[in-house]
Amino acid sequence: MREPERVYHLELSKPSPYDPIPAPELAALARLPDLTRLESLRLAYTDLAALPALGGLRALRRLVLHGNAFTALPDGVAALAALEELNLASNPRLDLAGALAALASLPRLRVLHLGDRTLARVPDELAALRSIERLVVDVAAPAAITDAVIGLPALRTLELRISTDQGLPALLRRLTAARSLRNLWLGGSRASDALPEEIGELTQLERLHVASLPMSALPASFARLTGLRVVALGGTKIKGPARKKAEALVPTAQFYWDGKGVPPDEPAEPPLEVRRVAAPPAP
């Protein structure tokens, strides 16, 4: 990083799942505060527990800290006023309530990933993040989705993985109060063989993705979802002619089966030029 003012995107990762990050590359992280024009930083599955202060990265819009060992939000993240996307997934030791409380200071934060960590309850501190438009979260049961989620005024996309679907009908009824919600992703539990009739109450939906639910038919209430444009169903028992019957419930929607050809709900990020970095040689 001989010209830190010309670095806009940086990724640090293990050379392979079995090899540690080379020591010179870890040492180079000390120079992160020098990258004042950095827009995207990805430090995924690096087993990091601490970082240098990041508050000076005033251009940073995307920060991925997936798969690390943080116990608290890294120093300076709460000062990143330009930050739009933050990925804190798979940080099992993180004080999530404390992290969410600190993130309330970020006015542009739209996308928040909290997945790969099963929560017994979504912390109430999430309610203060009123700019969140997309939330990814894993929970033990539907009751873990609190009013802190449902009350988010800008929430358009909820990606939800649940360990058990007991209580799912009640959650679907409660989600009708999420007035901005347009895209719902449900997955994670194979304990049920049916999608609850209450799904038909979410008439505001435009996209619905359901994975790993071995249902053999869609509920009759599905026909009420006349605003749907995209329906993606994976891991179902709906096969052959039964698929045509399912698709006839909402003829204005495009159905995608088993994950094939599903269009993204947001424009894909352009590919980034990624190079391995190292600390400068000793004088």
C-alpha positions as CSV (number, residue, x, y, z in Angstrom):
1,M,0.0,0.0,0.0
2,R,2.6,2.5,-1.2
3,E,-0.1,5.0,-2.3
4,P,-2.8,4.7,0.3
5,E,-4.7,7.7,-1.1
6,R,-5.4,5.6,-4.3
7,V,-6.9,2.5,-2.5
8,Y,-10.7,2.4,-2.8
9,H,-11.5,-1.3,-2.2
10,L,-9.6,-3.7,0.1
11,E,-10.2,-7.3,0.9
12,L,-8.3,-9.5,3.3
13,S,-9.0,-13.2,3.5
14,K,-7.3,-16.5,4.2
15,P,-5.3,-17.9,1.2
16,S,-7.4,-21.1,1.8
17,P,-9.8,-22.5,4.4
18,Y,-6.8,-24.3,6.0
19,D,-4.1,-21.7,5.9
20,P,-3.8,-18.6,8.2
21,I,-3.5,-15.1,6.9
22,P,0.2,-14.4,6.3
23,A,1.7,-12.3,9.1
24,P,2.8,-9.5,6.8
25,E,-0.8,-9.0,5.7
26,L,-2.0,-8.9,9.3
27,A,0.6,-6.3,10.1
28,A,-0.6,-4.2,7.1
29,L,-3.9,-3.7,8.9
30,A,-2.2,-1.2,11.1
31,R,-2.2,1.1,8.1
32,L,-6.0,1.0,7.6
33,P,-6.4,4.5,9.0
34,D,-4.2,5.8,6.2
35,L,-6.7,4.7,3.5
36,T,-8.8,7.8,3.7
37,R,-10.5,7.2,0.3
38,L,-11.5,3.6,1.0
39,E,-15.1,2.9,0.0
40,S,-15.3,-0.9,0.6
41,L,-13.5,-3.0,3.2
42,R,-14.0,-6.8,3.4
43,L,-12.4,-8.7,6.3
44,A,-14.3,-12.0,6.2
45,Y,-13.4,-15.2,8.1
46,T,-10.2,-13.7,9.3
47,D,-10.7,-14.5,13.0
48,L,-9.9,-10.9,14.0
49,A,-10.8,-9.7,17.5
50,A,-9.6,-6.1,17.1
51,L,-8.9,-3.5,14.5
52,P,-7.2,-0.1,14.5
53,A,-9.5,2.9,14.8
54,L,-11.6,3.2,11.6
55,G,-13.3,6.6,12.3
56,G,-11.1,8.4,9.8
57,L,-12.4,6.4,6.8
58,R,-14.9,9.0,5.9
59,A,-15.6,7.6,2.4
60,L,-16.3,4.0,3.6
61,R,-19.7,2.8,2.3
62,R,-19.5,-1.0,2.7
63,L,-17.9,-2.9,5.6
64,V,-17.9,-6.7,5.8
65,L,-16.7,-8.2,9.1
66,H,-18.3,-11.6,8.6
67,G,-16.8,-14.5,10.5
68,N,-14.6,-12.9,13.1
69,A,-14.1,-12.9,16.9
70,F,-15.2,-9.4,17.8
71,T,-16.7,-8.9,21.2
72,A,-17.6,-5.3,20.6
73,L,-18.0,-3.1,17.6
74,P,-14.6,-2.1,16.3
75,D,-13.4,1.4,17.4
76,G,-14.6,4.1,15.1
77,V,-17.3,2.2,13.2
78,A,-20.0,4.3,14.8
79,A,-18.3,7.4,13.3
80,L,-18.5,6.2,9.7
81,A,-21.2,8.7,8.5
82,A,-21.1,7.5,4.9
83,L,-21.6,3.8,5.8
84,E,-24.5,2.2,3.9
85,E,-23.9,-1.5,4.4
86,L,-22.5,-3.4,7.4
87,N,-22.1,-7.2,7.7
88,L,-21.6,-8.5,11.3
89,A,-22.8,-12.0,10.6
90,S,-21.1,-15.0,12.2
91,N,-19.6,-13.0,15.1
92,P,-20.9,-15.2,18.0
93,R,-19.1,-13.3,20.8
94,L,-20.2,-9.9,19.7
95,D,-22.2,-7.8,22.2
96,L,-25.0,-7.3,19.7
97,A,-27.1,-5.0,21.9
98,G,-24.1,-2.7,22.5
99,A,-23.2,-2.7,18.8
100,L,-26.7,-1.8,17.7
101,A,-26.9,1.0,20.2
102,A,-23.7,2.5,18.8
103,L,-24.9,2.1,15.2
104,A,-27.9,4.4,15.8
105,S,-25.5,7.3,15.0
106,L,-25.2,6.3,11.4
107,P,-27.6,8.2,9.2
108,R,-27.1,6.3,5.9
109,L,-27.0,2.7,7.1
110,R,-29.4,0.8,4.8
111,V,-28.3,-2.8,4.9
112,L,-27.5,-4.8,8.0
113,H,-26.4,-8.5,8.1
114,L,-26.7,-10.3,11.4
115,G,-27.1,-13.8,10.1
116,D,-25.2,-17.0,10.9
117,R,-25.9,-16.5,14.6
118,T,-29.1,-17.8,16.0
119,L,-30.8,-15.2,18.2
120,A,-33.2,-16.0,21.0
121,R,-34.5,-12.5,20.7
122,V,-33.6,-9.6,18.4
123,P,-32.3,-6.8,20.7
124,D,-34.6,-3.8,21.3
125,E,-31.7,-1.5,20.4
126,L,-32.4,-2.3,16.7
127,A,-35.4,0.0,16.8
128,A,-33.2,3.1,16.8
129,L,-31.7,2.2,13.3
130,R,-34.5,3.9,11.4
131,S,-32.7,4.1,8.1
132,I,-32.4,0.2,7.7
133,E,-34.0,-1.0,4.5
134,R,-32.6,-4.5,4.4
135,L,-32.2,-6.8,7.4
136,V,-30.7,-10.3,7.5
137,V,-31.2,-12.2,10.7
138,D,-31.3,-15.8,12.0
139,V,-33.6,-16.6,15.0
140,A,-34.4,-19.6,17.1
141,A,-38.2,-19.1,16.6
142,P,-40.5,-16.6,15.0
143,A,-41.3,-15.0,18.4
144,A,-37.7,-13.7,18.4
145,I,-38.7,-11.1,15.8
146,T,-39.7,-8.2,18.1
147,D,-41.4,-4.9,17.5
148,A,-37.9,-3.5,17.1
149,V,-37.9,-5.2,13.6
150,I,-41.5,-4.7,12.7
151,G,-41.4,-1.0,13.6
152,L,-38.5,-0.1,11.3
153,P,-40.1,2.6,9.1
154,A,-37.8,2.0,6.1
155,L,-37.6,-1.8,6.1
156,R,-38.3,-3.1,2.6
157,T,-36.5,-6.5,2.7
158,L,-36.4,-9.0,5.6
159,E,-34.3,-12.1,5.2
160,L,-35.3,-14.4,8.0
161,R,-33.9,-17.9,8.8
162,I,-35.7,-19.7,11.6
163,S,-34.7,-22.9,13.5
164,T,-38.4,-23.8,14.1
165,D,-41.5,-22.5,12.5
166,Q,-43.7,-22.8,15.6
167,G,-45.4,-19.5,15.9
168,L,-44.9,-18.6,12.2
169,P,-48.6,-17.8,11.6
170,A,-48.6,-15.2,14.4
171,L,-45.4,-13.6,13.0
172,L,-47.0,-13.4,9.5
173,R,-50.0,-11.6,11.0
174,R,-47.7,-9.2,12.9
175,L,-45.7,-8.4,9.7
176,T,-48.7,-6.8,8.2
177,A,-47.8,-3.8,10.4
178,A,-44.5,-3.5,8.6
179,R,-45.9,-1.0,6.1
180,S,-42.7,-0.6,4.0
181,L,-42.0,-4.4,3.7
182,R,-42.0,-5.5,0.1
183,N,-39.6,-8.4,0.0
184,L,-39.7,-11.4,2.4
185,W,-37.3,-14.3,2.5
186,L,-38.1,-17.3,4.7
187,G,-35.9,-20.3,5.3
188,G,-34.1,-22.5,7.7
189,S,-36.8,-24.9,9.0
190,R,-37.9,-28.1,7.5
191,A,-40.2,-29.1,10.3
192,S,-43.4,-28.0,8.6
193,D,-44.9,-29.2,5.3
194,A,-47.1,-26.2,4.7
195,L,-46.9,-22.5,4.4
196,P,-49.5,-20.9,6.8
197,E,-52.7,-19.4,5.4
198,E,-51.6,-16.2,7.1
199,I,-49.2,-15.6,4.3
200,G,-52.2,-14.2,2.4
201,E,-52.4,-11.3,4.8
202,L,-49.1,-9.8,3.5
203,T,-50.7,-8.1,0.6
204,Q,-48.0,-5.5,0.4
205,L,-45.4,-8.1,-0.8
206,E,-43.8,-7.8,-4.2
207,R,-41.2,-10.6,-3.8
208,L,-41.4,-13.8,-1.7
209,H,-38.6,-16.3,-1.4
210,V,-39.2,-19.5,0.6
211,A,-36.5,-22.1,1.0
212,S,-36.3,-25.5,2.7
213,L,-40.0,-25.9,3.3
214,P,-41.2,-29.3,2.0
215,M,-44.8,-28.2,1.2
216,S,-46.8,-30.0,-1.4
217,A,-49.0,-27.1,-2.3
218,L,-49.5,-23.4,-1.7
219,P,-52.3,-22.2,0.6
220,A,-55.5,-20.9,-1.0
221,S,-54.8,-17.5,0.6
222,F,-51.8,-17.1,-1.7
223,A,-54.2,-15.8,-4.4
224,R,-54.7,-12.7,-2.3
225,L,-51.0,-11.6,-3.0
226,T,-51.8,-9.8,-6.2
227,G,-48.9,-7.5,-5.8
228,L,-46.3,-10.3,-6.1
229,R,-44.0,-10.0,-9.0
230,V,-41.4,-12.6,-8.1
231,V,-42.0,-15.9,-6.2
232,A,-39.0,-18.1,-5.6
233,L,-39.6,-21.5,-4.0
234,G,-36.9,-24.0,-3.1
235,G,-36.9,-27.5,-1.5
236,T,-40.7,-28.0,-2.0
237,K,-42.6,-31.2,-3.0
238,I,-44.5,-29.2,-5.6
239,K,-43.6,-30.9,-8.9
240,G,-45.0,-31.3,-12.4
241,P,-48.6,-30.2,-13.0
242,A,-48.8,-29.0,-9.4
243,R,-46.5,-26.2,-10.3
244,K,-48.9,-24.9,-12.9
245,K,-51.7,-25.0,-10.4
246,A,-49.5,-23.0,-7.9
247,E,-48.5,-20.4,-10.5
248,A,-52.2,-19.9,-11.5
249,L,-52.9,-18.6,-8.0
250,V,-51.0,-15.3,-8.8
251,P,-50.8,-15.2,-12.6
252,T,-49.1,-11.8,-12.6
253,A,-46.0,-13.2,-10.7
254,Q,-43.0,-14.8,-12.2
255,F,-42.3,-18.1,-10.4
256,Y,-38.8,-19.6,-10.0
257,W,-38.3,-23.1,-8.7
258,D,-35.4,-24.6,-6.8
259,G,-33.2,-21.4,-7.1
260,K,-32.9,-21.4,-10.8
261,G,-32.7,-18.1,-12.6
262,V,-33.9,-15.9,-9.7
263,P,-33.1,-12.2,-10.5
264,P,-31.5,-10.2,-7.7
265,D,-33.7,-7.7,-5.9
266,E,-30.9,-5.1,-6.0
267,P,-28.3,-4.4,-8.7
268,A,-25.3,-6.5,-8.3
269,E,-22.1,-4.9,-7.0
270,P,-19.5,-4.4,-9.8
271,P,-16.6,-6.8,-9.5
272,L,-13.7,-5.3,-7.5
273,E,-10.0,-5.6,-8.3
274,V,-8.6,-7.5,-5.3
275,R,-4.9,-7.8,-4.6
276,R,-3.1,-9.4,-1.7
277,V,-1.4,-6.7,0.4
278,A,1.6,-6.7,2.7
279,A,3.3,-4.4,5.1
280,P,6.1,-2.2,3.6
281,P,9.6,-3.7,3.9
282,A,11.6,-2.6,6.9
283,P,14.1,0.2,6.1
